[in-house]
Amino acid sequence: MSDINRKKRAGIVLTVSLVLAAMAGVLFHKHQKDALISEAFSRLALYHDLRKTTLQDYMRSKASDVLAMSRNERVLNGLQQFENAWLEFGPYASDALRKRYIFDNPYEFGERRNLRSAGDDSDFTKVHLDIHDWARRFLEHFGYYDMFLIDTKGNILYTVEKEDDFATNLTTGPYADSPLGFVFQRAVKSRSKSVVFSDYEHYAPSNNEPALFAGSPIKSADGSVIGVFAVQLPAKPINDILRYTEGMGKTGETYIVGNDKKMRSQSRFSSASTLLDMTVDTPSVNQGLSGFSGSHVIPDYRGVSVLSVFSPIDFGGEPWVLLAEIDEAEILANLQIWPALIAALVAAILGAFVCRLVLMFLQHARSKSSMQSN
C-alpha cells in the first residue's frame, strides 16, 4: 500500500512539475518574443522619423530653390526677352521653334541640351545663347532634371532639355493635363509667394518616366504675375533617402505610397521599377491615407508578415504615406530557445520541491490525525 502511495505521490510531483515547466516555458518565450517585437518597433519608429525629417527637409530645400529662382533677375529678364522673341515668329512660333530646337537638333533625345544656338540671327537665338549655359549650370549644381520658363498664356518659352514639351502650350496643348500643366495652372493663378508641387506621374516627353514638378509665379516689380518658373525633379534623390537601409537589417525598408495606393519610391525587393507601378493596399496605407499614424504587424505588399510603422506625410500638398517595415521573421530569428528551457527547468525543480513539501506536510498531518483518533 505504501508503494502505491509513493507512486501516486511521484506521479503528482511529476505532473505538477511538467505543468509548471510548460507554463513557465511558454510565458517566458512569449515575454522574450514581446520584448523583441517592442524593441524592433522602437528602432523602426526611429528610422521612420529620420526618413520623414529628411524628406521634409528635401522638400523645403527644393521649395526654397524654386522660390528664389522665381525672383531671380536673370529669370525675370529672360522670361520677358523670350516672350518678346516668341512674337518674332508670329502665329507659327511654336512650329518654328520646335523645328529649330527639336526636329533639326543634331543631338539625340537626352542630349539636345548641348545645342546652344539654332544657327540663325533671330532674337530668340540671341536670348537662348545668353541664358542657356547659365541654366545648364543651375540644373547641374542643384540636381534638377529640367527647368521651364512659361508665360501667362501657357507657352513654354524655354527648357534646357528640349523635350517634346518645349514650345507647346500648357492651357490648350497636349500636356495641359500633365503634372507640369497642373503646376503651371495653379502657380499662374497664385497671388502668394508659395511653391506648387505636383505628384509623380508618367510624363510622356521624358520617355514616359515618372516625373515630379515644382513651380512658382514670376512677378514683375508691381507684383503682377508675368509667368511661371518651374523645375522637373528626378526620382533619384527621394529614392536615395528611402533606400538608405544602414541598420535596418536584411529586410528593413522605408517607402512612400500615394493617394492612388501606388508606390512613390523603389522597393528594396524588386529589380523592376515600382515607382507608380507597384500597388500597396495594406491596413497601414489605408489608415495613413485617412490621416492616422501607428504601428502593427501586418502582411505587406509581398504577402509577408512585417512590423509596420506608418504616418501621413504632406509633400507639397500631395497626400502620401511614409512606411518603415521589416520582416517579422527576421526579428523572431533572434528569439533563443535556451532561456525558456532554463526557465522551464527551474520551474520544474521548484515545483517538484514545493509539491513534495506539501505532500509531506499532508502525509504528516494525516498520520498525526490517525494517531489521535486511536
N, C-alpha and C positions, 0 to 999 in steps of 0.2 A: 504493500500500500504506500509505503514511504517512497519507493522507487517511482511509483506512478505520480505521486505528488511532486517529486523532484522533476520529473519530466514535464509536468504541467507548468511548474514554475519556470523551467528553462524555456518552454515554448512561449510563455507570457513575456519573459525577458527578451527573447529573440524577436517576437512580434513587435513589441514596443520599440526596440532598438531600430528595427528596419523601418517602421513608420516614421520615427523621428529623423532617421538618416535621410529618408526620401524627402520629407518636408524641408529639412534644413538645406539639402542639396538644391531642391527646386527654388526655394526662396532666395538662397544666396546667388544662384545662377541668374534669377530674374533681377535681383538687385544689381549684380555686375552688368547685366545687359542694359538696364535702365541708366546706369551711370555712364556707360559708353555712349549710348544714344544722346543723353543730355549734354555730355562734353562735346560730342560731334556737332550737335545743333548750335552750341555756343560758338564753336570755331566757324561753322558755316555762316552764322549770322554776322560774324566779324568780316569775313570775306565779302559777303553780300553788301554790307555797309561801305566797305572800302571801294568796291566797284561802283556803287551808287554815287559816292562822293566824287570819284574820278570822272565818271560820265557827266555829272552836273558841272564840274569844273571845265571839262572839254566843251560842253555846250556854251557855257558863259564866255569862254575864250573865243569861240567861233562867232558868237553874237557880238562880242566886242570888236573883233576884226571887221565884220561887215558894217557895223555902225560907224566905225572910224573911217572906213573907206568911202562910205556914202557921203561923208562930209569932206573928203579929201579934195583939195583944189584941182588936182590933176584929173580926178574923176569927173568933177563938175565941168571943167573946161572941155575935157574930152567928149563928154556927152553932148554938149552944145555944139562943138565942132563937127562931130559925126552927124548930128541932126541936120545941120546946115549942108554938109557934104552929101547927105542922102537925097536932099532936094534937087541936087545937080542932075540926078538921073531921072527925075520926073516920076510918072506913074509906074515906070518899069524898074524902079530902083532895086527891088527885091531880086528880080530875074538877073539884072546886070551884075549885081554884087555876088550873087550865088555862082554865076558863071565864072567870074574872075577868081573867087577865093575857094570854091569847092570843085566845080567841074573841070576848070582849066588848071587847077592847082597841081603842080608837078609832083607833089608829095602824096603818099598814100594815106588812107584813113589812119588816124593815130599819130601822124607826123605832119599834118597840114599846118600846125603851129609854126613850122620852120619857114613858111612863106611870109616874108616881111613886106613885100611890095608886089602889087599886081602888074607892075611894069608900065603903067600909064602915068599921065600927068594930071590926073583928076585930084580934086581936093580931098577926096576920101583916101586916096593912096598916101597923100602927104600926112594927113592926120594919123593914118594907120602906122606909118613909119615912125611917127613921133611917140606913139603910146605903146606899140606892140612889145618892144623889148622890156619896157618897164613892167607891163602887165605879166609877161612871162616870168620875170624875176619875182613878182608878187606871188604867183602860183607856186613857184619852186620853193620860195622861202617859207610860206605859210602852209604848204601841203594841200592845196586845193586842186581839184581836177580841171575846173574851167571857171571863167568869170564872164559876166554879161553886163553890157550897158543897154538899157531898154528905155525907149521914150514913152511918153504917157499914152500914146496910141497903141502901144504893144509891139512896136517894131524892134526886133533885136538888132541893134545897130552895130554891135561889136561882140565877138567872142574870141578867145585865144585859140581854141581847138578847131574852129571852123568845121564843126559837125553839121548835120543836116538841119539843125535848128537855126543856124546863122541866117539872118536876113528874112526870117519868117515873122509872122505876127501872132502874138500870144492872146489876142482877142478873137481873131477870125481865122487864124491859120490852123495847120494840122496838129499843133502842140498846145492849143488853148486849154485842153483838158489834161495836160501833163502836170507833173508836180512843179515844174518851172512855171507853167501857166498859173497854177494855184498861188504860188508865191508872188508873182507879178500882180495878179488881180487883187490880192489882199494888201500888198505893200503900197501900190499906187493910190489906194483909197485911204491909206493910213494918214492920220494927222498927228500921230505921236512920233516919238523917237525910237519906236520899237523895231525889233527884227522879227521877220516872219520865217518860220521853218516849215518845210513840207515833211511828210512821212516818206519812207522809202517806197519807190515804185519802179517797176521795169521801165526804162527810158529808151525809146526807140532810137533816137540819134546816137546814143552811146552803145550801140550794138545790143540794145535791149537789156543791158546790165542794170542791176538795181542802182538807183540814184537818189540822192537826198540833196535838197536845195535850201538855201537861206538867202533872204533879200531884205533890203531896207530902202525907203524912199530917198531919192536925191532931191534936195530942196535948194531953191535959189536964196539970195540974200534976204528977200522979203518973206521967206517962209513957205512959198508956194511949191508944190510938188512938180518937178520938171522931168522926172524919170525914176528908174529903179536900178540900183546896183545889186547884183545877185552873184552867188557863187554856187558851184556844184561840188559837194563834199564826197570824197572817196569813202568806201566802206572800210578800208583797212584800219584807220585809227581806232574806230569803235571795236572792230574785231580784235585788235591787238590788246585793248583794255580788257576785254572779256575773256580772251583766250590765255591770259596770264594765269597759269594754274599752279605756280610755285606754292607748295604747302598744302595743296588740295588733294594729294594722293593720286592714285591711278585713275579714278573715275569722277573726281570732282570737276564741276564746270559751272560757269555763270553764263547766262544768255538772256536775250530780250525777246519778248513776244509782243506783237502789235494788236490793235483792236480787232483785226480780222483773224486773230489766232495763228498768224504766220510768224515764223522766226524773223527777227531783225538782225541776226548775227549768225556766225558759223558754228555749227555743232562740233564739239570735240570728237565726236564718234563717227563723223561722216567725212569721207573724202570728196563726195559730191557737194555742190553748193546747197546750203539750207536756207540762206537769206531769201525770204519771200517764197521759198519752195517747201519748207517743212511745216506741217500743221501741228500745233501743240494744243490739244483740247483736254486739259487736266484740271482738277479742282483748284490747284494753285493759280493757274491762268485765269480761270473763271472768277475766283474770288478777288484776284488782283485787279482785273478789269472792272470789277464792281467797287473798287476803291478800298479794299481791305488788305491788310498786311498780316502775315502769320507764318507758321511753320507746322509741318506734319509729315507723316510717312505716307507716300502715295505711289502708284505706278506712274512712271514718267512716259514721255512720248515714244520710248522704245519698248514699253511694257515691262520695264524693270522697276522693282521696288526701290525707291530712293528716299533719302531725307531731303525735304524741300523747304527752303526759306524764300519767301516772296514778298514783294511790295509793289504798288504802282509807282511809276516814275513819269513825270511830265517832261517830255523832250520838246521844248518849244511849242507847247500846246497839243502835242500828239500824245494820246494815252497809250503808254507802253507798260509792260510788266517786267520787272527785273527778277530773275530767279537764280538762286545758288543751290546746287544739288550735288549729292554724292550717293553712290550705290549703298544701300543698307548692308549688302553682303560684305563690302569692304570694311565697314565699321565693325560688323559682327565677327569678322575674321580675327579680330584681336581678342575675342572672347575666349578665355582659357578655362579648361575643364577642371584642372587640378585644385584650384581654390574651393570649388564646390564640393569636390571629393573630400578634401580635408575637413570642410565644414560638416559634411555628412558623417565622416568617421568620428569627429569629436562629438557630434550629437548622438551617435550610436553608443559611444563609450559612456558618455554622461547619462544617457537614457538607461542603459543597462545597469549602471551603478545605482541610480536613483530607484529604478524598478526593483532591484534586488533588496535595497534598504527597505522599501515599502513592503515587499513580500515578507521579509524577515520580521518586520515590526508586526505585520498582521499575524504571522505564524506564532510569534511570541505572545501576542495578545490572546490568540485562540487557546494556546497551551495554558496560559495563566487562568483563563476563564474556566477551562476544563478542570483544573486542579481545585479551584474554589468551589465548583459545583459538587466535586467528590468529597 
